[in-house]
Each structure stands twice: as structure tokens, then as C-alpha cells.
Amino acid sequence: MPVGANVRCTSARFVTSGAIILAVAMGVGRFAYTPLLPVMERDAGLSVAMAGALASANLFGYLVGASLAMHPITHRKRLAIVRWSLAGIVITTALMAGPAPLWLSLRFLTGVGSGFVFVFASSIVLERAARARAPSWPPLFFCGIGLGIAFSGVAVPALIAHGGSRTAWIGMAAISAIVLMTASWFTDDAPATSIVEAGADAALPRHRTIFTWLLAVYTAEAFAYIIPATFLVAVIVRIPALAHYAALAWVFVGLAAAFATFPWIHAAERWGKARALALAFGIQAAGIAAPVFSRSPFAVILAAIALGGTFIAITLFATGLGRDIFPAQTSAAVSRLTALYSVGQIVGPLVATQLALRLHSYDPALLAAAAVAAGATIVTLATIRDPHYSERANVSKKIRSDVS
């Protein structure tokens, strides 16, 4: 095989394996809980309060994993930790078929593994894509989350039909273990010295103001998106006329997440990551609010597409902006973004369940999430600039000036 063809094959395997890793770590480890939640309410008598607690336990674990990923000791062993974390996610997912007293601990441990995988796998892909000058790799990599969600939307109902929620947990774990046979394709070719120098605990001295605003809006996004991402299926199931759209809506979330990335990349190339980020926030805000104002199937599908079609793009733009601001300290930037993002995710389900318990509806929680996303739109437009887009704009302006 020619050298060029061999390199392309290796690169394709690397990106494919990375997408599968995210599909398992996030699409299954985090989001399989969403279509399973109403079934667990039916099978195991899961209460609204406990549903929120399980979601927050998983997200608190995610915070712990992302925070530990900032330590230089873990950062030096990032590939090995990714692989061990994936094994842990499969095991803890399968054990969710066990007794209820274990569920909080298991969801917490799954979250720890997801946090490690997201931070380290993202860092490896972003750094390797930059070295290879392959801008298509990150969006292909992040597509894995959407594909994992869509898969859970299809697989969970099929598995439930053969034995309820416990069978579904075991089945999702078994399928994840099979597809993770491709994890050996995911390698880290960064020199050890560069990994240490670009440690996740590194100081971030420059562009502190822009990055602070980026942290703020990304944290707000976590709060906003996690409420429908956790409770959308449960919300739809509670509406008799729309209950049969619940599984379909979750599939739409996943498919939109997987395939909307590429149009968003073109939007970022045209307007810059910061403006594209603001647009994504605005679309997400409208989608989150749609089921509150209309109980039609159209509103449900709109909400699903708006949610799935924006939250991966927002992650891609935020991490991309973090790398643009700190190109030599990608892991440090991604770790800080991920850590605060997980804080927003923890708060979201807790607020949503309290509002639902007191007001007997998830509508106020959806409106709160929509308001936060709308606020993030305004803040992003007012405070965040894309360094690379500004440079390109200045070059274009100079060329036009020289020509005239």
C-alpha cells in the first residue's frame, strides 16, 4: 500500500475510533439515561426527585473527572486513562440493572469516566488535527455524541420490549463493549515532552477577559441544554397526545447533533466562531421554549432538532475558541471549559426537578432554560470575539484596500 494511502487509512481509523469513543462515553454513558428515565419511573417507581438526583450524580462525576484531568499526573497518561475509563463506563452501565441503592454511585462513576474521556480524547483530537492541518477531524469526532444519542433512541425501546429497563441497561453495555473493539485505533502520537508542556493545569495568562466570558456563556449553555437533554422524553411521555413521539424525538436529537455539525462549520467559516456560537444559542433558546407554547408534534420535533442541532456545535465552537485563544495550551483551556460546563450541568437537573415538584410541570424549567440560552446569546454577541476570524477579516480588508 502506498505511504499516502496508508496514512489516510490510519487517519480515518483514528477519527472513526474517536467518534465511537464519544458515542459510548457520552451518547451511552450520559444520554442513554434520558430515554430510560420514563421506563425506570414505570418499572422501578423512580420519583421526579430521584430522577434529578441520578442525573446530577452523573454530572457531578463528570465534574470530578474533568477536574482530575487537569492534574499533570493524569495528563501524562491520558491515552491509558481514556481506555480504562471506557471499560469502567461499560461496567457501570451494565450494573445499572442491579439494585436501586447502587444507582447513585454507579451514575457518579460513569460520569467520572465520561469526564476523563471527553477532556483527554478531545485534547488528543484537537492537537493532532492542528498538527495534520485537518480541520474536518474535530466535527467528525464530535459527531460521535449525536450518533450515540440516536443509537440510544433506537436501541433502548427495542431492548425494553424484551425485558424492561434492566435489560436495556445490560444491552446498551454489551453493544458498547463490542463497538469499543475499535478503541485500539485511537492513538496519541504527541511527543511526551509536548504533553507535559501543554498540561491541563497550565496557567492561562493571556486574553483572560475573553476567555472569562467564554467560560461564563459555556457554563450557561450547560444549564440550558441539560434540562431538555435530561427530561425531554419524560416531558413528551406525560402528554397523552404526543407520548408515541417520545422515542422518535430522541432519535431526532441524535441525528441533528450528528449531521448539523457540518453546516455549522460553514457558518463559522463565514461569520466566525463567536457569531456562529451566538446564533446557535439563539436557535437553541427558541427550540427549548417551543413545547411550552405548543403541544403539537411539530413543536416537539422542532425542539428535538433545535436541541440536537446546536449543543454539539456549541461545544465545538467553545472548545475551538478556547484553542484559538490559547493555541499552545489546548488541554488547559478545554479542561477549564469542561469543568465549569459540568457545574452548569449539575445545577440544571436540580433546578428543573425543584420547579417540577413545586409547580407540577416541567414547563417552568424549560422556560428557565430558554431564558438562560437567550441571555447567553446576548452576552456572546457583546463580549466574545474570534481571534482567527478577526485576523482573516483584517487581511481581507488590507487586500481590498491595496486593490482599490
Secondary structure, DSSP 8 states (H G I E B T S, - for coil): --HHHHHHHHHHHHHHHHHHHHIIIIIITTTTHHHHHHHHHHHH---HHHHHHHHHHHHHHHHHHHHHTTSHHHHHTHHHHHHHHHHHHHHHHHHTTS-GGGHHHHHHHHHHHHHHHHHHHHHHHHHHHHHHT-TTHHHHHHHHHHHHHHHHHHHHHHHHTTTHHHHHHHHHHHHHHHHGGGGGG----S-HHHHHHT-TT----SSHHHHHHHHHHHHHHHHHHHHHHHHHHHHHHTSGGGGGGHHHHHHHHHHHHHHSHHHHHHHHHHH-HHHHHHHHHHHHHHHHHHHHH--SHHHHHHHHHHHHHHHHHHHHHHHHHHHHHSTT-HHHHHHHHHHHHHHHHHHHHHHHHHHHHHHSSSHHHHHHHHHHHHHHHHHHHHH---HHHHHHHHHHHHHHHHH-
